[in-house]
Amino acid sequence: MSEKDLYRDTPVRLLGYANEVGEAFRPLIHVNWVRLSYGISSAYVLTDTMDKTRKMYKRPFVSESARNRQVLTAAVDTLIWQSFASIIIPGITINRICALSLYTLGRTTKLPPITRKWVTTGIGLACIPFIVKPIDMFVDYVMDETFRKAVGSRS
């Protein structure tokens, strides 16, 4: 039985989605709060990267050069995976869903602007749980077919 990954298999994973919450609230809050949400997600990404790197370093290796190569591979793999799965793809996804929702509500309803903003935020928040697994699986697939093949590893 494999060890449970704190950063990918528990609710801690949702910290990587703090920026999506920020994106969902973008119509209602100052942009600096959105930036702060990206800071939280970035700290999560770096923490997971450090954790995976440390765990790889502690494993036994036949040589120091083999250790260095595997530690570097683990760090780069985690950093790329988390950057795309936690920040880039979901951030763009929620941003565009919210922008489209706000635009559509403005063109098709007579709701007051503040109501349209709250509805848009609700739509963005409601979408977050549905995008997590598909994005994670997509990034896993792309990483398996590109970076991991190139370096000869599977995470």
Short mmCIF file of the C-alpha atoms (twelve columns), coordinates in Angstrom:
data_MODEL
# 
_entry.id   MODEL 
# 
loop_
_atom_site.group_PDB 
_atom_site.id 
_atom_site.type_symbol 
_atom_site.label_atom_id 
_atom_site.label_alt_id 
_atom_site.label_comp_id 
_atom_site.label_asym_id 
_atom_site.label_seq_id 
_atom_site.Cartn_x 
_atom_site.Cartn_y 
_atom_site.Cartn_z 
_atom_site.pdbx_PDB_model_num 
ATOM 1   C CA . MET A 1   0.000   0.000  0.000   1 
ATOM 2   C CA . SER A 2   1.462   3.363  -1.004  1 
ATOM 3   C CA . GLU A 3   1.904   6.240  1.400   1 
ATOM 4   C CA . LYS A 4   -0.812  8.910  1.327   1 
ATOM 5   C CA . ASP A 5   0.511   12.128 -0.214  1 
ATOM 6   C CA . LEU A 6   -0.383  15.017 2.116   1 
ATOM 7   C CA . TYR A 7   -0.183  17.548 -0.717  1 
ATOM 8   C CA . ARG A 8   -2.166  15.647 -3.344  1 
ATOM 9   C CA . ASP A 9   -4.429  13.154 -1.538  1 
ATOM 10  C CA . THR A 10  -5.846  15.181 1.364   1 
ATOM 11  C CA . PRO A 11  -7.816  18.406 1.775   1 
ATOM 12  C CA . VAL A 12  -4.448  20.224 2.005   1 
ATOM 13  C CA . ARG A 13  -4.534  19.948 -1.821  1 
ATOM 14  C CA . LEU A 14  -7.219  22.630 -1.804  1 
ATOM 15  C CA . LEU A 15  -4.669  25.235 -0.614  1 
ATOM 16  C CA . GLY A 16  -3.322  25.057 -4.148  1 
ATOM 17  C CA . TYR A 17  -6.693  26.352 -5.264  1 
ATOM 18  C CA . ALA A 18  -6.650  29.503 -3.133  1 
ATOM 19  C CA . ASN A 19  -6.013  31.528 -6.279  1 
ATOM 20  C CA . GLU A 20  -9.217  30.149 -7.828  1 
ATOM 21  C CA . VAL A 21  -11.139 31.481 -4.844  1 
ATOM 22  C CA . GLY A 22  -9.400  34.804 -5.449  1 
ATOM 23  C CA . GLU A 23  -10.339 34.657 -9.137  1 
ATOM 24  C CA . ALA A 24  -13.957 33.893 -8.259  1 
ATOM 25  C CA . PHE A 25  -14.070 36.945 -5.966  1 
ATOM 26  C CA . ARG A 26  -12.210 39.193 -8.439  1 
ATOM 27  C CA . PRO A 27  -15.373 41.127 -9.419  1 
ATOM 28  C CA . LEU A 28  -16.006 42.017 -5.768  1 
ATOM 29  C CA . ILE A 29  -12.590 42.588 -4.197  1 
ATOM 30  C CA . HIS A 30  -9.491  44.676 -4.777  1 
ATOM 31  C CA . VAL A 31  -6.934  43.079 -7.074  1 
ATOM 32  C CA . ASN A 32  -4.390  42.937 -4.210  1 
ATOM 33  C CA . TRP A 33  -6.576  40.305 -2.496  1 
ATOM 34  C CA . VAL A 34  -6.520  38.270 -5.695  1 
ATOM 35  C CA . ARG A 35  -2.729  38.589 -5.745  1 
ATOM 36  C CA . LEU A 36  -2.592  37.427 -2.116  1 
ATOM 37  C CA . SER A 37  -4.564  34.326 -3.084  1 
ATOM 38  C CA . TYR A 38  -1.900  33.583 -5.721  1 
ATOM 39  C CA . GLY A 39  0.721   34.000 -3.004  1 
ATOM 40  C CA . ILE A 40  -1.022  31.348 -0.875  1 
ATOM 41  C CA . SER A 41  -1.182  28.945 -3.821  1 
ATOM 42  C CA . SER A 42  2.457   29.619 -4.675  1 
ATOM 43  C CA . ALA A 43  3.511   28.921 -1.075  1 
ATOM 44  C CA . TYR A 44  1.621   25.614 -1.264  1 
ATOM 45  C CA . VAL A 45  3.409   24.715 -4.526  1 
ATOM 46  C CA . LEU A 46  6.824   25.516 -3.071  1 
ATOM 47  C CA . THR A 47  6.058   23.614 0.150   1 
ATOM 48  C CA . ASP A 48  5.080   20.493 -1.791  1 
ATOM 49  C CA . THR A 49  8.190   20.859 -3.961  1 
ATOM 50  C CA . MET A 50  10.415  21.094 -0.876  1 
ATOM 51  C CA . ASP A 51  8.659   18.099 0.708   1 
ATOM 52  C CA . LYS A 52  9.116   15.882 -2.371  1 
ATOM 53  C CA . THR A 53  12.721  17.007 -2.745  1 
ATOM 54  C CA . ARG A 54  13.505  16.272 0.918   1 
ATOM 55  C CA . LYS A 55  11.876  12.835 0.737   1 
ATOM 56  C CA . MET A 56  13.848  11.949 -2.384  1 
ATOM 57  C CA . TYR A 57  17.098  13.144 -0.764  1 
ATOM 58  C CA . LYS A 58  16.522  10.834 2.236   1 
ATOM 59  C CA . ARG A 59  16.256  7.719  0.058   1 
ATOM 60  C CA . PRO A 60  19.300  5.469  -0.301  1 
ATOM 61  C CA . PHE A 61  21.241  5.766  -3.572  1 
ATOM 62  C CA . VAL A 62  24.215  3.919  -5.026  1 
ATOM 63  C CA . SER A 63  26.095  7.161  -5.629  1 
ATOM 64  C CA . GLU A 64  25.932  10.843 -4.831  1 
ATOM 65  C CA . SER A 65  25.503  11.700 -8.522  1 
ATOM 66  C CA . ALA A 66  22.492  9.359  -8.745  1 
ATOM 67  C CA . ARG A 67  21.025  11.047 -5.655  1 
ATOM 68  C CA . ASN A 68  21.576  14.519 -7.103  1 
ATOM 69  C CA . ARG A 69  19.928  13.567 -10.400 1 
ATOM 70  C CA . GLN A 70  16.876  12.041 -8.709  1 
ATOM 71  C CA . VAL A 71  16.517  14.909 -6.237  1 
ATOM 72  C CA . LEU A 72  16.654  17.439 -9.073  1 
ATOM 73  C CA . THR A 73  14.173  15.397 -11.122 1 
ATOM 74  C CA . ALA A 74  11.753  15.178 -8.179  1 
ATOM 75  C CA . ALA A 75  11.996  18.918 -7.535  1 
ATOM 76  C CA . VAL A 76  11.456  19.916 -11.164 1 
ATOM 77  C CA . ASP A 77  8.658   17.365 -11.657 1 
ATOM 78  C CA . THR A 78  6.782   18.595 -8.586  1 
ATOM 79  C CA . LEU A 79  7.305   22.253 -9.396  1 
ATOM 80  C CA . ILE A 80  6.053   21.834 -12.977 1 
ATOM 81  C CA . TRP A 81  3.140   19.606 -11.972 1 
ATOM 82  C CA . GLN A 82  1.970   21.856 -9.165  1 
ATOM 83  C CA . SER A 83  2.445   25.047 -11.191 1 
ATOM 84  C CA . PHE A 84  0.166   23.765 -13.935 1 
ATOM 85  C CA . ALA A 85  -2.295  21.729 -11.822 1 
ATOM 86  C CA . SER A 86  -2.685  24.207 -8.966  1 
ATOM 87  C CA . ILE A 87  -2.078  27.659 -10.378 1 
ATOM 88  C CA . ILE A 88  -1.916  28.114 -14.139 1 
ATOM 89  C CA . ILE A 89  -4.681  25.925 -15.598 1 
ATOM 90  C CA . PRO A 90  -7.258  26.316 -12.815 1 
ATOM 91  C CA . GLY A 91  -6.541  30.047 -12.485 1 
ATOM 92  C CA . ILE A 92  -7.152  30.633 -16.178 1 
ATOM 93  C CA . THR A 93  -10.203 28.343 -16.107 1 
ATOM 94  C CA . ILE A 94  -11.962 30.114 -13.230 1 
ATOM 95  C CA . ASN A 95  -10.942 33.547 -14.516 1 
ATOM 96  C CA . ARG A 96  -12.491 32.832 -17.920 1 
ATOM 97  C CA . ILE A 97  -15.628 31.200 -16.455 1 
ATOM 98  C CA . CYS A 98  -16.169 34.268 -14.277 1 
ATOM 99  C CA . ALA A 99  -15.435 36.733 -17.075 1 
ATOM 100 C CA . LEU A 100 -17.850 34.930 -19.398 1 
ATOM 101 C CA . SER A 101 -20.495 34.719 -16.668 1 
ATOM 102 C CA . LEU A 102 -20.249 38.417 -15.844 1 
ATOM 103 C CA . TYR A 103 -20.387 39.346 -19.536 1 
ATOM 104 C CA . THR A 104 -23.335 37.033 -20.216 1 
ATOM 105 C CA . LEU A 105 -25.276 38.247 -17.183 1 
ATOM 106 C CA . GLY A 106 -24.662 41.845 -18.283 1 
ATOM 107 C CA . ARG A 107 -26.009 41.120 -21.776 1 
ATOM 108 C CA . THR A 108 -28.940 38.857 -20.898 1 
ATOM 109 C CA . THR A 109 -30.338 40.094 -17.588 1 
ATOM 110 C CA . LYS A 110 -31.440 43.313 -15.971 1 
ATOM 111 C CA . LEU A 111 -29.803 42.409 -12.667 1 
ATOM 112 C CA . PRO A 112 -28.048 45.278 -10.903 1 
ATOM 113 C CA . PRO A 113 -24.242 45.252 -11.324 1 
ATOM 114 C CA . ILE A 114 -23.544 44.200 -7.722  1 
ATOM 115 C CA . THR A 115 -25.957 41.260 -8.054  1 
ATOM 116 C CA . ARG A 116 -24.274 40.202 -11.312 1 
ATOM 117 C CA . LYS A 117 -20.909 40.291 -9.527  1 
ATOM 118 C CA . TRP A 118 -22.188 38.135 -6.648  1 
ATOM 119 C CA . VAL A 119 -23.778 35.639 -9.041  1 
ATOM 120 C CA . THR A 120 -20.514 35.502 -11.007 1 
ATOM 121 C CA . THR A 121 -18.572 34.839 -7.803  1 
ATOM 122 C CA . GLY A 122 -21.019 32.065 -6.876  1 
ATOM 123 C CA . ILE A 123 -20.624 30.467 -10.303 1 
ATOM 124 C CA . GLY A 124 -16.822 30.605 -10.017 1 
ATOM 125 C CA . LEU A 125 -16.829 29.087 -6.529  1 
ATOM 126 C CA . ALA A 126 -19.300 26.388 -7.573  1 
ATOM 127 C CA . CYS A 127 -17.042 25.332 -10.461 1 
ATOM 128 C CA . ILE A 128 -13.899 24.794 -8.360  1 
ATOM 129 C CA . PRO A 129 -14.764 21.320 -6.979  1 
ATOM 130 C CA . PHE A 130 -15.560 20.092 -10.480 1 
ATOM 131 C CA . ILE A 131 -12.277 21.153 -12.079 1 
ATOM 132 C CA . VAL A 132 -9.811  19.724 -9.518  1 
ATOM 133 C CA . LYS A 133 -9.671  16.036 -10.531 1 
ATOM 134 C CA . PRO A 134 -9.934  16.553 -14.302 1 
ATOM 135 C CA . ILE A 135 -7.114  19.103 -14.254 1 
ATOM 136 C CA . ASP A 136 -4.947  16.907 -11.994 1 
ATOM 137 C CA . MET A 137 -5.507  13.917 -14.304 1 
ATOM 138 C CA . PHE A 138 -4.787  16.002 -17.409 1 
ATOM 139 C CA . VAL A 139 -1.546  17.375 -15.954 1 
ATOM 140 C CA . ASP A 140 -0.514  13.845 -14.874 1 
ATOM 141 C CA . TYR A 141 -1.116  12.603 -18.417 1 
ATOM 142 C CA . VAL A 142 0.826   15.451 -20.034 1 
ATOM 143 C CA . MET A 143 3.698   15.073 -17.541 1 
ATOM 144 C CA . ASP A 144 3.802   11.299 -18.156 1 
ATOM 145 C CA . GLU A 145 3.933   11.837 -21.922 1 
ATOM 146 C CA . THR A 146 6.528   14.628 -21.881 1 
ATOM 147 C CA . PHE A 147 8.804   15.447 -18.946 1 
ATOM 148 C CA . ARG A 148 8.648   12.070 -17.242 1 
ATOM 149 C CA . LYS A 149 9.382   10.220 -20.471 1 
ATOM 150 C CA . ALA A 150 12.276  12.564 -21.183 1 
ATOM 151 C CA . VAL A 151 13.883  11.968 -17.785 1 
ATOM 152 C CA . GLY A 152 12.836  8.340  -17.484 1 
ATOM 153 C CA . SER A 153 10.675  8.636  -14.392 1 
ATOM 154 C CA . ARG A 154 7.050   8.324  -13.324 1 
ATOM 155 C CA . SER A 155 5.704   10.111 -10.262 1 
# 
